Amino acid sequence: MSDLNATAAALLGLLHDGPATGGELVAAAEERFGTFFRVTRSQVYRELPALHKEGYLRLGKQGPRSSQQYILTAAGKRAFKAWVTADSGADHLRSPLILRVVNAGVLTPKQRANLFEAARETYKIELDEAKAAVKAAGDPVEKAVAEFGQAYARAALKLVDSISSS
């Protein structure tokens, strides 16, 4: 695993805060990354054994309901640092909702209207959450990331509005 994928790197980054189970990592990712980088439970549980196998994690305490705690190793810290400092190349946005919106031409007018309204509501909620995150930000990096979330939600709303009005 010399080339970490973004999900594996996200988990290694979160584990710098201390040992955690898969479920705790899912919750921590949601809290720390918000809307700009999502990880699913299945992604987390697929990556953790692979990271352990590579020596980037070691097993910690066994918890209730067979939850397994993972601990970042020195090799994991080095792999993460190498990933952070490597050339990242082009960034890729992956939004199933935007994909649906731009392909809405295959839908009936009523289905399109419903899709656009649902998308509008989703991005309004994201915008409100991002505004709150900007206000609650404790440091400049956290604030900048929250402002990015705010700009993204505004851009998505603009896209939905421009497509739905045509």
Contacts in CASP RR format, 6 or more apart in sequence:
PFRMAT RR
TARGET T0000
AUTHOR 0000-0000-0000
METHOD contacts of the structure
MODEL  1
MSDLNATAAALLGLLHDGPATGGELVAAAEERFGTFFRVTRSQVYRELPA
LHKEGYLRLGKQGPRSSQQYILTAAGKRAFKAWVTADSGADHLRSPLILR
VVNAGVLTPKQRANLFEAARETYKIELDEAKAAVKAAGDPVEKAVAEFGQ
AYARAALKLVDSISSS
1 8 0 8 1.000
1 50 0 8 1.000
1 51 0 8 1.000
1 54 0 8 1.000
1 56 0 8 1.000
1 79 0 8 1.000
4 12 0 8 1.000
4 79 0 8 1.000
4 80 0 8 1.000
4 83 0 8 1.000
5 47 0 8 1.000
6 37 0 8 1.000
7 39 0 8 1.000
7 43 0 8 1.000
7 44 0 8 1.000
7 47 0 8 1.000
8 47 0 8 1.000
8 50 0 8 1.000
8 51 0 8 1.000
9 80 0 8 1.000
9 83 0 8 1.000
9 84 0 8 1.000
10 29 0 8 1.000
10 33 0 8 1.000
10 37 0 8 1.000
10 39 0 8 1.000
11 25 0 8 1.000
11 29 0 8 1.000
11 39 0 8 1.000
11 44 0 8 1.000
11 47 0 8 1.000
11 48 0 8 1.000
11 51 0 8 1.000
12 51 0 8 1.000
12 56 0 8 1.000
12 72 0 8 1.000
12 76 0 8 1.000
12 77 0 8 1.000
12 79 0 8 1.000
12 80 0 8 1.000
12 83 0 8 1.000
13 72 0 8 1.000
13 80 0 8 1.000
14 20 0 8 1.000
14 25 0 8 1.000
14 28 0 8 1.000
14 29 0 8 1.000
14 32 0 8 1.000
15 25 0 8 1.000
15 57 0 8 1.000
15 70 0 8 1.000
15 71 0 8 1.000
15 72 0 8 1.000
16 72 0 8 1.000
16 77 0 8 1.000
16 80 0 8 1.000
17 28 0 8 1.000
18 71 0 8 1.000
18 72 0 8 1.000
19 60 0 8 1.000
19 61 0 8 1.000
19 69 0 8 1.000
19 70 0 8 1.000
19 71 0 8 1.000
20 28 0 8 1.000
20 69 0 8 1.000
20 70 0 8 1.000
21 63 0 8 1.000
21 67 0 8 1.000
21 68 0 8 1.000
21 69 0 8 1.000
21 70 0 8 1.000
22 41 0 8 1.000
22 44 0 8 1.000
22 45 0 8 1.000
22 48 0 8 1.000
22 67 0 8 1.000
22 68 0 8 1.000
22 70 0 8 1.000
23 41 0 8 1.000
23 44 0 8 1.000
23 67 0 8 1.000
25 39 0 8 1.000
25 44 0 8 1.000
25 48 0 8 1.000
25 70 0 8 1.000
26 39 0 8 1.000
26 40 0 8 1.000
26 41 0 8 1.000
26 44 0 8 1.000
29 37 0 8 1.000
29 38 0 8 1.000
29 39 0 8 1.000
29 44 0 8 1.000
30 38 0 8 1.000
33 39 0 8 1.000
34 133 0 8 1.000
35 126 0 8 1.000
35 129 0 8 1.000
35 130 0 8 1.000
35 149 0 8 1.000
35 152 0 8 1.000
35 153 0 8 1.000
36 145 0 8 1.000
36 148 0 8 1.000
36 149 0 8 1.000
36 152 0 8 1.000
48 57 0 8 1.000
48 68 0 8 1.000
48 70 0 8 1.000
51 57 0 8 1.000
51 70 0 8 1.000
51 76 0 8 1.000
52 58 0 8 1.000
52 59 0 8 1.000
52 70 0 8 1.000
54 75 0 8 1.000
54 79 0 8 1.000
55 73 0 8 1.000
55 75 0 8 1.000
55 76 0 8 1.000
56 72 0 8 1.000
56 73 0 8 1.000
56 75 0 8 1.000
56 76 0 8 1.000
56 79 0 8 1.000
56 80 0 8 1.000
57 70 0 8 1.000
57 71 0 8 1.000
57 72 0 8 1.000
57 73 0 8 1.000
57 76 0 8 1.000
58 70 0 8 1.000
58 71 0 8 1.000
58 73 0 8 1.000
59 68 0 8 1.000
59 69 0 8 1.000
59 70 0 8 1.000
59 71 0 8 1.000
60 68 0 8 1.000
60 69 0 8 1.000
60 70 0 8 1.000
60 71 0 8 1.000
61 69 0 8 1.000
62 68 0 8 1.000
62 69 0 8 1.000
63 69 0 8 1.000
72 80 0 8 1.000
95 156 0 8 1.000
97 119 0 8 1.000
97 122 0 8 1.000
97 156 0 8 1.000
98 156 0 8 1.000
98 159 0 8 1.000
100 115 0 8 1.000
100 119 0 8 1.000
101 115 0 8 1.000
101 116 0 8 1.000
101 119 0 8 1.000
101 159 0 8 1.000
101 160 0 8 1.000
101 163 0 8 1.000
102 163 0 8 1.000
104 111 0 8 1.000
104 112 0 8 1.000
104 115 0 8 1.000
104 116 0 8 1.000
104 163 0 8 1.000
105 112 0 8 1.000
107 115 0 8 1.000
112 164 0 8 1.000
113 164 0 8 1.000
116 160 0 8 1.000
116 163 0 8 1.000
116 164 0 8 1.000
119 156 0 8 1.000
119 160 0 8 1.000
120 157 0 8 1.000
120 160 0 8 1.000
120 161 0 8 1.000
120 164 0 8 1.000
123 153 0 8 1.000
123 156 0 8 1.000
123 157 0 8 1.000
123 160 0 8 1.000
124 153 0 8 1.000
124 157 0 8 1.000
126 149 0 8 1.000
126 152 0 8 1.000
126 153 0 8 1.000
126 156 0 8 1.000
127 150 0 8 1.000
127 153 0 8 1.000
127 154 0 8 1.000
127 157 0 8 1.000
130 146 0 8 1.000
130 147 0 8 1.000
130 149 0 8 1.000
130 150 0 8 1.000
130 152 0 8 1.000
130 153 0 8 1.000
131 150 0 8 1.000
133 142 0 8 1.000
133 146 0 8 1.000
133 149 0 8 1.000
133 150 0 8 1.000
134 143 0 8 1.000
134 146 0 8 1.000
134 147 0 8 1.000
134 150 0 8 1.000
136 146 0 8 1.000
137 143 0 8 1.000
137 146 0 8 1.000
END
